[in-house]
Amino acid sequence: MANALSRRSLARLIGGAVGATLLEPRRAGASTPTAAAGPAPGAPVRLNSNENPYGPCPASLDALGRSGAAASRYPDAAEDQIREKIARLHGVPPEQVVLGCGSSDVLRMADAAFLSAGKTVVAAEPTFEAVLLYARVTRAEPVKVPLTPDFRHDLPAMAAACDARSGLVYVCNPNNPTGTIVSGKELEAFLDRVPPTTIVLVDEAYHHFVESPAYRSALELPGRHDNLVVARTFSKIYGMAGMRLGYVVASPENARAMERCASFSNTNEAVLKMAAAGLADPEAVARPRKLMNDTRRWLCSELARDGRRYIPSEANFVMIDLGADVVPVGEKFRARGILVGRKFPSMPNWLRISIGTREEVEAFVAALREVVPAKAAA
């Protein structure tokens, strides 16, 4: 049952009719925007799912083209190779790396491994909901901790919510949907306060976009925390959201626990070859990071010029206060050919906008000034 939960069904679960309105599934035959081709004529501007509009790097696309030769074989050897490359990247043995069909899959595996009936899972509100939704299968009890007034994780309150019943505490850093971070020092203090019996799952899906000097990856913190599990993905900066590959780095014991909850061959030859090529190409990260972060800065400058309230972001999306429920506003954007983020119930007036190309974001800003004039949003 847990394996059947995809990001698409996740949107249906948490959004219902709202998700159907604001988060349109990709239809069969729809083209994917790439740096070379761009969106197909008449295709909507997709600013709703935090994707990389530039797609994979040329080396990854070349690897994709050559992967067909192995289509009839299981990907075991390629899995071993990418696991070794990821292990070298993070300075750990390969047995501490667990692969999944996107980071959603490894989040599900964490729930299956560390939660059960009678356990609790602690998370911020709002945050990426996959861990809380997958926890329903284990019958664990969700404990939601509101964000601070500046829309950041309240780590002291989250640590206080962890007790002997807490199987898992989830920290999305940067956080989705707010784009805010917790600093390296804050994360260190948090790890010291959480009971060692509670797994600390740090989701770093948007790690590569961060520019704040206060930020540190959980994989770079000093000291040994055997209860730390760190998730990464190739969906965002590497532009492989449609190919599905994620991973976690964990202690040997916790990695084995998660491996027991994995399905057989939960990756594919094509994405493994693409990931290997992306890891070997420094431009695979540097180029889209600069393009999207520059566009994010431009967007924020335009929002500030209009006097709009927004949350400073360290990710490839920005939350904007519209002063009214985002659902009807989303419909107006859709009518203009622009897909925007879904509603987050605890922040109903805040619209999440993914960073597309500069031209796409310029189109959004022009539409925003028509749909929600700045004075109406103030």
Secondary structure, DSSP 8 states (H G I E B T S, - for coil): -GGG--HHHHHHHHHTHHHHHHS----TT-----TTT-S-TT--EE-SS---TT-S-HHHHHHHHHGGGGTTS-SHHHHHHHHHHHHHHHTS-GGGEEEESSHHHHHHHHHHHH--TT-EEEEEESS--HHHHHHHHHT-EEEEEE--TTS---HHHHHHT--TTEEEEEEESS-TTT-----HHHHHHHHHHS-TTSEEEEE-TTGGG---TT---GGG-SS--TTEEEEEESSSTT--TTT--EEEE--HHHHHHHHTTS-TT-S-HHHHHHHHHHHH-THHHHHHHHHHHHHHHHHHHHHHHTT--EE--SSSEEEEE-SS-HHHHHHHHHHTTEE----BTTBTTEEEEE---HHHHHHHHHHHHHHS-HHHH-
